[in-house]
Amino acid sequence: MGTKTIHLHQNIKGRQVTLRPWSETDAETLYRLASDPEVGPRAGWLPHGSVEESRQIIKTLFSNTTTWAIVWNDTDEVVGAIGYGPSCDCALPAREGEPTVGYWVGRAFWGKGFCTEALQLMTDHIRHTTSIASLISGHFADNTASGRVMEKCGFRPTGETCTDPGLATGGDKPIRVWRLVL
Ligand SMILES: CC(C)(COP(=O)(O)OP(=O)(O)OC[C@H]1O[C@@H](n2cnc3c(N)ncnc32)[C@H](O)[C@@H]1OP(=O)(O)O)[C@@H](O)C(=O)NCCC(=O)NCCS
């Protein structure tokens, strides 16, 4: 600690994907990806119900310096979202001040390595621009793909499980807890 925290909301370019801030002009794409019932519920949120709802989410939840759209470099299209932020409003057993991490990728883009690269880019960015000591995250126990993404980026299971009644879906399902020491 003691080092200055700089939150630069810059584009972060990788081999396959780039992280960039969300724009209101992404609303239709976000709706197309996030209205899929196979995406949100695996992460504890309900499918988006309309383009207007997606636009509001971009203007509120995604409007901060620690949330990015994941863009596929080959096509310049948005394929998912990733971010980190305060853990205070979730049930993960976070250490004091420890941020939580969240991400998803549209179903048509699963299995291409996009989320692994996006999470690696974001954790490298956090290492270089902040003095954050560790990150916490979790996934429903049956969401092994998400666990594999975290494992490949250096997260390790803490051995804890929790449930999060505050989630819109799956609030009674066990969540496996992971931590990355930066
Ligand atoms: C979980 C999720 C983000 C993974 O994104 P992705 O871009 O497909 O992940 P990657 O391509 O980087 O794959 C990472 C690893 O998971 C594995 N994986 C992908 N889909 C899998 C599946 N359905 N079952 C088991 N493993 C899977 C990949 O094979 C890869 O491991 P490997 O390199 O050892 O082969 C994506 O499936 C998703 O958005 N799901 C719905 C929302 C969600 O679950 N968000 C996370 C909430 S905690």
The ligand as an SDF file (V2000), in Angstrom:
LIG
                    3D

 48 50  0  0  0  0  0  0  0  0999 V2000
  -17.4600  -18.6080  -18.4290 C   0  0  0  0  0  0  0  0  0  0  0  0
  -17.2070  -17.8260  -19.7150 C   0  0  0  0  0  0  0  0  0  0  0  0
  -16.9550  -16.3660  -19.3580 C   0  0  0  0  0  0  0  0  0  0  0  0
  -15.9720  -18.3930  -20.4190 C   0  0  0  0  0  0  0  0  0  0  0  0
  -15.6500  -17.5520  -21.5170 O   0  0  0  0  0  0  0  0  0  0  0  0
  -14.8430  -18.1110  -22.7740 P   0  0  0  0  0  0  0  0  0  0  0  0
  -14.3640  -16.9240  -23.5450 O   0  0  0  0  0  0  0  0  0  0  0  0
  -15.6550  -19.1190  -23.4790 O   0  0  0  0  0  0  0  0  0  0  0  0
  -13.6220  -18.8180  -22.0360 O   0  0  0  0  0  0  0  0  0  0  0  0
  -12.2540  -19.2660  -22.7280 P   0  0  0  0  0  0  0  0  0  0  0  0
  -12.4970  -19.5670  -24.1770 O   0  0  0  0  0  0  0  0  0  0  0  0
  -11.2270  -18.2850  -22.3710 O   0  0  0  0  0  0  0  0  0  0  0  0
  -12.0250  -20.6810  -22.0290 O   0  0  0  0  0  0  0  0  0  0  0  0
  -11.3780  -20.8090  -20.7960 C   0  0  0  0  0  0  0  0  0  0  0  0
  -11.2980  -22.2580  -20.4150 C   0  0  0  0  0  0  0  0  0  0  0  0
  -12.5980  -22.7610  -20.0830 O   0  0  0  0  0  0  0  0  0  0  0  0
  -12.8400  -23.9390  -20.8360 C   0  0  0  0  0  0  0  0  0  0  0  0
  -14.2490  -24.0090  -21.1240 N   0  0  0  0  0  0  0  0  0  0  0  0
  -14.9420  -23.1940  -21.9480 C   0  0  0  0  0  0  0  0  0  0  0  0
  -16.2350  -23.5810  -21.9650 N   0  0  0  0  0  0  0  0  0  0  0  0
  -16.3210  -24.6600  -21.1440 C   0  0  0  0  0  0  0  0  0  0  0  0
  -17.3930  -25.4930  -20.7200 C   0  0  0  0  0  0  0  0  0  0  0  0
  -18.6460  -25.2850  -21.1610 N   0  0  0  0  0  0  0  0  0  0  0  0
  -17.1250  -26.4820  -19.8410 N   0  0  0  0  0  0  0  0  0  0  0  0
  -15.8820  -26.6830  -19.3800 C   0  0  0  0  0  0  0  0  0  0  0  0
  -14.8220  -25.9090  -19.7210 N   0  0  0  0  0  0  0  0  0  0  0  0
  -15.0550  -24.9210  -20.6070 C   0  0  0  0  0  0  0  0  0  0  0  0
  -12.0130  -23.7670  -22.0770 C   0  0  0  0  0  0  0  0  0  0  0  0
  -11.7890  -25.0300  -22.6850 O   0  0  0  0  0  0  0  0  0  0  0  0
  -10.7610  -23.1530  -21.5250 C   0  0  0  0  0  0  0  0  0  0  0  0
   -9.9310  -24.0870  -20.8850 O   0  0  0  0  0  0  0  0  0  0  0  0
   -8.7220  -24.8320  -21.6480 P   0  0  0  0  0  0  0  0  0  0  0  0
   -7.8270  -23.7600  -22.1620 O   0  0  0  0  0  0  0  0  0  0  0  0
   -8.1140  -25.6600  -20.5980 O   0  0  0  0  0  0  0  0  0  0  0  0
   -9.3240  -25.6140  -22.7720 O   0  0  0  0  0  0  0  0  0  0  0  0
  -18.4060  -17.9050  -20.7020 C   0  0  0  0  0  0  0  0  0  0  0  0
  -18.7190  -19.2660  -20.8730 O   0  0  0  0  0  0  0  0  0  0  0  0
  -19.6220  -17.1540  -20.2050 C   0  0  0  0  0  0  0  0  0  0  0  0
  -19.7360  -15.9680  -20.4190 O   0  0  0  0  0  0  0  0  0  0  0  0
  -20.5720  -17.8380  -19.5490 N   0  0  0  0  0  0  0  0  0  0  0  0
  -21.8110  -17.2200  -19.0800 C   0  0  0  0  0  0  0  0  0  0  0  0
  -21.5770  -16.1150  -18.0390 C   0  0  0  0  0  0  0  0  0  0  0  0
  -20.6480  -16.5670  -16.9360 C   0  0  0  0  0  0  0  0  0  0  0  0
  -20.6110  -17.7190  -16.5670 O   0  0  0  0  0  0  0  0  0  0  0  0
  -19.8740  -15.6050  -16.4140 N   0  0  0  0  0  0  0  0  0  0  0  0
  -19.0000  -15.8810  -15.2920 C   0  0  0  0  0  0  0  0  0  0  0  0
  -19.7750  -15.8580  -14.0320 C   0  0  0  0  0  0  0  0  0  0  0  0
  -18.7830  -16.3040  -12.6390 S   0  0  0  0  0  0  0  0  0  0  0  0
  1  2  1  0
  2  3  1  0
  2  4  1  0
  2 36  1  0
  4  5  1  0
  5  6  1  0
  6  7  2  0
  6  8  1  0
  6  9  1  0
  9 10  1  0
 10 11  2  0
 10 12  1  0
 10 13  1  0
 13 14  1  0
 14 15  1  0
 15 16  1  0
 15 30  1  0
 16 17  1  0
 17 18  1  0
 17 28  1  0
 18 19  1  0
 18 27  1  0
 19 20  2  0
 20 21  1  0
 21 22  1  0
 21 27  2  0
 22 23  1  0
 22 24  2  0
 24 25  1  0
 25 26  2  0
 26 27  1  0
 28 29  1  0
 28 30  1  0
 30 31  1  0
 31 32  1  0
 32 33  2  0
 32 34  1  0
 32 35  1  0
 36 37  1  0
 36 38  1  0
 38 39  2  0
 38 40  1  0
 40 41  1  0
 41 42  1  0
 42 43  1  0
 43 44  2  0
 43 45  1  0
 45 46  1  0
 46 47  1  0
 47 48  1  0
M  END
$$$$
